[in-house]
């Protein structure tokens, strides 16, 4: 078509210039977290012989899983410029509901999971109503619910303090893997869909005569991502059991497809639906959103519900990982790690900026620090300090970039 | 003379004991720019908020395209084709131009946002207004200059087959070149057949683009006069004293 000659956005050089201009306005994108991840892996890999082994890699993913899922929920709340400090204990409460239903009430796992998610949504609804309708700052509401949920969890866990869970499906999520063949099939299918979806997006934009992303650049980015994840699958498919004759451990942990599914659904909601667009609008300028006819209160409440609902899924992961629920499930540093994960990944604490993938990238950074320093034998105190500093650095970048935009 | 698209007759509005608008009349014509001038507190904002459906006047008539209508809320105004561009623009910095133009009224296909249609329509609207200053309509509004933001806000208001566009001080915060851009845009809106109500403090701007000038003084319409029949000095008299002997308003 002769009319669409200008449809590609120039050359690689121009794309680089555009990117640099974006960086200058503070929109770094995922690059900072990716670079951080690479640097951390090199540092820890050179210092610890165990860090870069296949066993530790799988371990890292399962360690990070729960925090990543909570962080994904927090992205919704952070996008509207609010905070949910109680997401950690919300996952603890939901985890307790799940475990009690399975272990004490003999319910199948899916009924228990559905109940846990409903409980999560109800908790989120209560927080959302208090924030959106009564106008209490979310910091205060969720600080109060942080304490209250901790209390509920204590009551649910009861005298003994720990309730075991023996359901095979629940335990499989963190403790079992796809078979090697299934892992490869899963990888190939997901990569193919990702590649084709990107291609069809570019082609349909061209057909509509709209400007497209530079195809070469898209290809490089897509192939890099597919290549990197291929390497990850390859690593996960190596034998990582100390005693392969007794028990074989290889393949993608079940929790990975679970997180991927949440990532896809969440990204679709945020990027492709009016609801998602309205979430960004509320976070960017709530007054403008209100004048545009958006029901701002409804959006706020929905975001808190999504956050706590996803915490319930994190609760499932906790139950699977610990084989039980205890009064500390979802407690201690969980929430702070999750907030850190979202912010390190690039989600703004001021609202209006963030993506689901931020939670994954940031969650991996947090997990690598935790895991790597643990392997090097540092005390928990040092780990907390380092993670705190990394979070502070990300928050500073966020705040400075925001100021940069305001000045320009 | 053709029938005016919007006519206000004897509008009264008070807030408690404060009577803000007294029997205000206003005539707005298609393809013309009607400037609404007046000192601070003269009732300009209240009047446009009545037209936009944000306030409901106690008495008075709205005649829209020859029919008596009731504007009892912002939705009613929008469905008639009346759009307001407020001074603070109400744009979301974190969204791009297309997203802002369609905010709250996104085009969808099977519940999924139809980005292609929105982008094409936005492009077409901006082209129709001869806007060539924005590089990409996919750039974030945060990266735009004041004049460009004003342009986006105005373009958004004409996207919806609107008939009357109310602009609240569109040039207040702009430099010389950008003011010129926006004023050209205002003229183009009228050329495209819209009725424009322009609120401004700046008489230079008013005389550059307006066809008709309506001056409010202490909540009363001092006069609505064709631009060709009045001089800036007389408009100042109307704004400050509510009358101008030389312009024949007593």
Interface residues (C-beta under 8 A of the other chain):
Chain A: X9 X25 X27 X204 X205 X208 X209 X210 X211 X272 X273 X274 X277 X278 X280 X281 X283 X284 X285 X287 X288 X289 X291 X292 X293 X294 X352 X353 X405 X408
Chain B: X74 X75 X86 X88 X89 X90 X91 X92 X93 X94 X95 X99 X103 X104 X105 X106 X108 X111 X112 X113 X116 X119 X120 X123 X136 X138 X140 X142 X143
